Amino acid sequence: TLAVVATRDLREFDLGRYYDNDVMNYIPSGEGELFVRDITTTATCNRCHDPLGEHGGRYQDVQVCQQCHNPGLVNDENGLSYTLSAVTHRVHSSNEPETGEIHYPVLPDDQWWDCEVCHTGGTPTADYPIVTNPNPAPTCDGRGGGMTTVSWMADDPALVRIGSAEGKIFASSGGSGSQETGNWVTDGMSFVLVDTDTGTMMDSTEAMLSVFGCAGNAPGAFAGEAGAVHTHWLTRPSRVACAGCHVDVDFEGGTNHPAQSDDDGCGLCHAPTGDEFDLSVQGAHTIPYKSTALAGVLVTIKEVRGGMAGQSPTVVFSLTDRDGRLDPAALNRLRFSLSGPNADFDFYEQEDALGKMVPFGNDWAFTFATRVPGNATGSWTIGVEGRISGVELTEDLSINDQMQNVTMPFSVDGSAVAARRDIVDDSTCEGCHSNLSLHGENRHDADAYCQTCHMPGATDEAVRLEGNDESIHFKYMVHKIHMGAELENGYVVYGYRSSIHDYSDVHYPGDLRNCEGCHNEGTYNLPIAEGALPTFSPNTVINPMLPETAACLSCHDSDVAAIHADSNTGSLGEACSVCHGEGKTYSVERVHAR
């Protein structure tokens, strides 16, 4: 592999330094089949790191990194290997002395590590010129699609079509390229690479789905033709790679593992695949929530009846698992929530449905005791959460089988139904967090369900033991958590049983200027949608904060920023859009440009 790193230094103009990396894989003799060492990919890293940039930012391509981080060149004087697999495993498992403890965003329990978060998909090669990454694409119970990125290699103008060489055009380019899909890729969907001039099909690839939970589909496995080239992590276990996470193992002395002096015997016990939770590489790293032993909990809301202003809504819903109709007696939790209005929530009530739901044909019905307020207008939202507790996976391991949250908007005054505005997509959150689940793992839907409770007026008052209440308004809270250590004043909230959550040392792994790291395209521009409510925030200089002020000051939390926002707010509202509106000199897009 030939690697090159280029730097352009513009610091004298206060524009920083810019880098680019490139590699060429070749066979010196010019004969034989080219093999690319591509165990994990830059595109996979950039799902979180966006972009990957180490040693001052100059090294941004995994194939460049592994030029130095190889077994023959890099070893610590204390015996720690700094080959890429070892150091990457140590960093992400908080076992690397140089980086210490990190906040790895994927799993809440560090006993379980999902290898496929990093080891998935691939990059285009001459043998496999079109791939999807990640593959399988992550999705959730009850959803038919997931998001991935299609990448292709071509010397001439090319088209990527869906399904066949005559299918719908997904992308076009003058050569090689890549393009992210929306959240619509279905299991087994094919992407076909076609020569633009001749219409000849050059290759195709299938995108698979990996389901969080099990309702409707079994969890996906590493799939796709190109996957075979990228499976060393499965087929070639080694002491160096494994010790990156399993730091309590001494292979030479035989501590917590039979003693061995080389890697020749690793595969005798650790086959690539096997049964869940066995000694195979994939089995030993089975993620509990992906276990096929979980039949899933799937609630489908069919309709909302009688939900006009002043009435108690009745929810008609089905209750199923992977195998069909599910007996509600199996559930340990089933709770419906009522929130509104959808322009911006300021009302939330949740009620237990177990023991109160009644048969409704082949479905079920639950009627709230709570009434929609008599003066309510527009559209409101019904939400649901539930689980089966204590499903036994092994003799020593039981977990909860959690359902994916579901919401349904409905009208309380006969007007057209309108869902809450789309700002984020849960699949984007999953790109870093992979099965983001909070509050006892009952909350799984960050694009629709979380906001019903984390509304503009919400604070931690009910559980806070000291100090001013802190806002837990969804946009304000998420901005602050991800800003973390970059905040001037830190962010500390009280949670369940008054537990303290201090996010002041969180280091976001990507580029904070990239609003679309979280937001849907175009949803973060000013002005904010009409009807948005002020954020109640007793712990800030301005309280309450009008909607645009709250969005900006959640990251830019200095007194100077607060003074700037306050001076541009009058009795008639906020004037932020005059300078920061879409298309203006200091628009949100421009001041966050990378």
N, C-alpha and C positions, 0 to 999 in steps of 0.2 A: 504494500500500500504506500503510495506517495501522498503526503499530506502537506498542505500549505496554509499558513495563517497570515492574513494581511491586516495592517493597521493604518488608519488615517487619523492623525492627531490634529484636532481643531481646538485644542484648549486655549490657544491664544485668542480665539474669537468667542470664548465662553460657550463652545459647542461640544465639549467633551471629546472622547475618542470613539472611533467606530471600527468594528472588526468584521472580518469575513473569513470563513474556513472553507476549504474544498479538499476533496480526496480523489485519488484515482487508483483503482485496483487493477493490477496488470500481472501478466505472467512474463518474466524476463525472457524466456525462450520463445514466447509467442505461441506456444503450443499447449494443448490441454484445456481442461474445463476450469474457468475462473471460479474461485471460491471466495466469497466475501464474508469476513468475520462480522456477523451482524446479529449478535445474541440479543441485544436490545437496541433501540433506535433513538435517534435524536428527536424524532416526532413524538415518541412516547414520553421522553423526558419533558418536552415542552408542553405537554398537557398541564403540567404544574409550573414548570420553571419559566417558560415564556419570556425571553429565551434562556436556555442553558448558557451560562457564561462563567467559567471558573478562572482562577488565577488572574484577577483583575478584569475579567470579562472577555479575554481574548480567545479562550478555547470554548467553542460553541457547537462542536460536532463530536458525537460519541466516537466516531472512527478516528478523529484526531486525538481525543483523550487517550485512547488505548495504545497509541504509538509510544507514549512514555509510560503509562500505567500498565506495564506488562511484566510477567514474572521475572524476566532476566535483567531488567533495568532498575526497578524501584523496590527497595526493601528497607524498612526502618532499622536503625541500629539496634533497637530492642527486639528485633525479630518479627515485627508486624509486617505483613506483606502489603504493598500498596499497588498490587495489580488491580485493575479496574473493578473486577467483581468483588474483591475483598473490601476495598475502601468504600465502594458504593453501598454494599451491604452494611458495613459498620456505621456509615453516616446515617442511613435511614433507620437503623435500629438503635440509634443513640449510643453506639459503642465505639465511636471514633474519638480518640483523645484530643485531636485538633479542633473538633467542632462541638464535642460534648453533647448534652441533651438537646434534642430538637423536637418540634411539634409535628410529627409525621401525621398528615391529615386523613389517613385512610381508615384505620381501624381503631376503635376505642380501647380494645384490649390488646396489649402488646404481646400476648401469648400467640396470637394468630397473625401471620403475614401472608398476604395475598401475592404470590409470585407473579401472577398474570397482570398486576397493575403495571409492572415495568416490562415483563417478558411477554410481549404480545405483538401481533401484527408483523410489520417488516418494512423494508424499504425496497423500491424497485431494483431489479437486477436484470441482466441480459436474459437470464432464464425465466424470470418472472417480472416482466416489465410493468405490470400493474398490480398494486396491492391496496388493501385497506388497513388502516391503523388508527385505533386499536381494532383487532379482530380476534375474538368476538367483541362487538360493540356493546357497551353497557346499557341495560334498560331495566325496567322495574315491573313488578307484578301488575297485571292489568293494563299494561301499555304494549302496543303492537310494534313500536319502533325504537331505534336507538340512534346515536350520533357517532360518526366516524369520519376519518379523512381519507380520501382516495388520492393516491400518488402514482405517477406513471413516468416511464422512461421512453423517450422517443427522439429520434434524430430529425424527423420531419414533422410538419403540422399534423396534429392528431385531435381526434374527438373521443370523448368518453361518453358512451351511451348506456342506458339502463336496460338490462334484460336481453338485448340482442344487438346485432350489428345495424339493425334498422330501428332500434328503440329510441326513446326520448333522449335528446342530448342533455347530458349533465354538465359537461365542461368541454372547453376547446382550448388549444394552445398551439404555439408555434414549434413546440418540442416537448421536453419534459415539463412536468408541472404537478401541482397538488391543489386540492380544493376540499374544504370541509363540507360535509353533508349537513342538512338540517336533522331534526330528531324524527326522521321518517324511514330510516333503513330497516327493512323487515328481514327476518331470518331467512338466509339462503338467497338474498337479493344479489344478482350478478351485475357487475360493471364491466363493460366491454370496451377495449381500446381499439380504435379504428383509425386507419390511415385516411386523413381528410381528402387527399387527392384521388385515391383509388377506391376508397370504401372498403378496403380489405381489413378483416379482423386480424389484429396482431396478437391479442391475448385477452383473457377475461379472468376475473376473480370473483369469488363469492364472499359476501359479508355475512357473518353469523351474529347472533345475539347471545349475550350472557345475561340471564335474568337474576335480579336480586330478589331472593325468595323463590318460591316454586309454583305458585298458583298459575295454571295455564301452560307453563313450559318448564321442563327440567333445566337446571343451570347449564349454560353453554360450556363447551370444552374448547381447547385450543384448536382452531380449525383453519381450513383454507390450504390450497396447494403450496403456497409460499411458506406456510408455517413450518414445513419440514426442514427448511434451511435455517430456521431460527430457533431450534429447540435444543441447543446444547445444555441449557439450564435443566432440561428434563433428562437428557440422555447421557450427560457426562458430569455427574456429581464429583466434586473434588473437595479435599480438605480445606484448601484456601477459601473457596467460595462459601462453603458451609460455615466455616469458622467466623465469617464476617458477621453473622447473626448469632450463631451458637458459640458465644465467647466462653461459656463455662466448660467447653469440651477441650481436652488435651489429648490429641491424637497420638503423640509420642508416649506419654505416660499412661494412657489408658483411662483417664478420668472422664466419667460420664459417656464413655464410648470405648469399644474394644480398641486396643492399641494397633496402629498400623503406620508403616513408614512411607507408603506411597498411596496412589489413588487407584491402583489396579483392582482392589477388592470392593470399591464403593458400590459398584453396580450389582454385586452379588446379593446384597440386602435391599438396596435402594433402586429398584427397577423404575423406569420412567413413569409408568402408571400402574394402578392396581385398585384396591378397594378404598373407600373413604377411611381416613384416619389410620391406614396401615403404614408400613415402612417405605412404600414407594415414594418417589419425589413428589408427585402430585397428591398422593393420598395423605402423606404426612403434613402437607400444607393445605389440606381441605379447610376451606373457610366455613365455619358452622352455618352461617345464614345461607350458604349456597348448597347445603347438603340435600341430596335427593330424598332423605328421610323426612323432610319437611313437605307436607302436602299442600301447604299454603292456605291463606285466608284471603278470599277475594269477595269484596262487597261491590256490587254494581247498583248504583242508584238509578231506578227506572223513571221515577217521576216524583214531584212534590205536589201534594194536594192541599187545598184549603189554607194556603199560606198568605192570604190577603191581610192587609193591615188590621190589627186587632184580633186576628185568629191564631190558633195553634196549628202549625204546619204538620202534615202527615207525610212521612217519607216512605215510598214503596221501593223495595230493594230486593235483590237476590243475594243469596249467601252460598258460595261454592268454594271448593278447593280443586286441586289438580284432577281429582277423580270424579268430580261432579258435585251434586248437592251436598251441602255441609250442614250437619245437625248443630243448631245454635247451642245445645248443651255442651258441646266441646269447647266453646269459647270461655275464656276467663275475663275478657274485656270486650265490650262493644259500646261505644259512646258516640252520639251524634251531637254536632254543634250547630248553632244558629248564629250567623254573623251578618252585619250589614251597616249601612248600605254599601253596595259594591263600588260606588264612586270613591269612597275611602271609609274603612271600618271604624265605627265608634261604639258598637254593640256586640257583645259576645256572651253566649250561654251554652253550656255543655251539659248533656243529660245521659244517664245510663239507660241503655235499651234492653239489657238482659233482664228477662222476666216480665218485660212490658211490651215486647213486640208480639204481634199476632199474625197468624197465617193470612195471606192475601192471594188466593189462587195458588199458583206454584211458587209465589214469592212471599215476602214478609212486609208488614207495615208497622211503623212506629210513629206515634203521635206525641209531640212535645207537650209538656205541661206549660212551658213558656209560650207566651203569645208574642207575635210580632207587634211592636209598639203601634198604637192607634194612629199616630201621625206619620208613620213610615211611608216612604215613596220609593219608586224605582225598583231596582233589583237587589236581592239579598242572596246569601250563600248558605247551603247546607254542607257540612263536612262530616267525616266519619273516621274513627280509628278503632283498632281492635287487635286482639292477639289470642293465641292459644299458649298458655304458659307451661314451661317445664317439659318440652318434648325431648325424650331421651335419644341422644345420638350415639353415645357409647356408654359403657358402664360407669364412666367417671364424668361424663359431659351431658348436660341438659341445657337447652336454650329455649327462648320464646319464639314461636312462629308468628311473626308480625305481618300484618296486612299493609299494603301500600295505601296511604291515605287517598280518599276520593272526595271531590267536591262537585256540587251542582248548583248553578245559579238559578234563581226563579224570581218572578215578578210579584210584588206585593200590592200593585195597584192596577194591573191589567196592561201596563205599558210593555213594550218590547223587552225581552230578557237580554241583559247585558252582563257578561262576566266581568270581574275585576280586570283592569288593564294588565297586559302581559309585560313584565319588566325583565324577568329572568326566566330561564328554563332549568328545571331540576336536573336535566341531563348534563348541563354545563357544570353545575355543582359537583355532580358525580365524577366529572372528568378528573378532579383532584381528590375528592373525598371518598368516592366509591362506597356506596351504601351509606350516605349521610343519614343518620338516624339519631334523634335527640329525645330528651325527656323520657328516659326509660326505654328508648328505642321505639316509642309509640308514634313519633312524628317523622315522616319520610318525604314530604312533598314541599320543597322550598319555593316552588313557583306559584302555589295556590293555597296550600293549607296553613303553612306557618304564619302567613300574614293575617289570618282570621283572628288570631289571638294577639300577635305582636303588632298591635294597631297603634296609631299615633299617640294616644293617651296612655299607653301602657308603661308602667315603671315597675321596679322591683320593691316597691313600698311594702307589700305584704310579707316579705321575708327578710328585708334589710334590718340589720341589728344596730347600725350606727351610720352617721353621716347623711347627707342629702340623698334623696331617691335618685336613681339613675334610669334614664330612658331605656326601654327595651323595644322601642319602635323598630320594626324590621329593617328598614333601610338604614336608619341611624346605627343600630346595633351591628349589622353586618359590615357596614363601612368601617366602623371603629375596630371590630375584631380583626379584620384583614389589614388595617393600617397598623395596628399593634404597636410595636416598638418605635414606629415613626411618629406617633402622636406626641404632642408636647405635654399633655396632661394625663395620659394613660386612660384605661377604661377598666373599671372594676364593677362587676354586678354580683348581686346575691341571687342564688338559685334555690333549688329544692332543699328543704330543711336548713335554710340559711347558709348553704355552702357558698364559699367565696370563689369567684371566678375572675382572676386577674389576667387580662389579655395584654398587659403592658410589655411583655417580652416576646410576643408573637412576631416572627419574621416571615412575611409573605414571600413565597419562593419565586413569584413571578415579577412582572413589571407593574407597579401600582398605577402607572399612567394608562394602562390598557383597560379601559372601562368595559370592553367586550370580553375581558377575562371572566366576567360574571354576567353582564347585561346582554340582553338581546340587542341586535343592531338598531341604532337610532332611538332607543328608549331612554337614553340618559341626557338628551338634549333639553335645553330650555326653550320655551317655558314648560313647566311641569303641567300635566293634564289638569284641566278644570275640575274642581271638586275635591282636590287633595287637601287634607286637613293639617293644621299646625302640629308640631311635635312638642309634647309636654316634657320638659327637661329641667327639673329643679336644680340640677348640678352644673348648669352652664350660666354664662353671663347673660344670655338672652333667653328668656322663658316666658311664654312659649315661643318656639321658633317657627316662623312661617315655612311652608314646604320647601322652597328653594334654598332658603337659609339653612334649614336642617340638613339637607342633602350635602351641601358644601362644607358646613362647619363640622360635620361628623368626621371628615378627614382633616380639613384645614382648621385645627382647633385652637389656634393662637388668639390672643387678645386682639392683635392687629386685624386678623381676618374677621373677628366678630365685630369690631368697630366698622370695618369696611362694609359688612353686610347690613349693619344697623343704619349706617348713614345713607344707604340706598333703599331704605324701606320707609314708606310714609303711611299716612292714614288710609290711603287708597290701595295699598298693597306693596309688593316687591317690584323693584325696577331692575333686577338682575339681568333680564333679557335684553336690556338696552345695549349692554356691552357683551354679555355672555350668551346671547341667543344664537340660534342656528344661523350660520352664515355671517355672523358678526366678527369683528376683528379679534376679539378674545372669546370666541365661542368655546364651549366645553370641549369639542373635538380638537380645536387648535391648541388650547393650553395643555391638553393631555397628549398631544401628538408625540410620537416616538421617532 
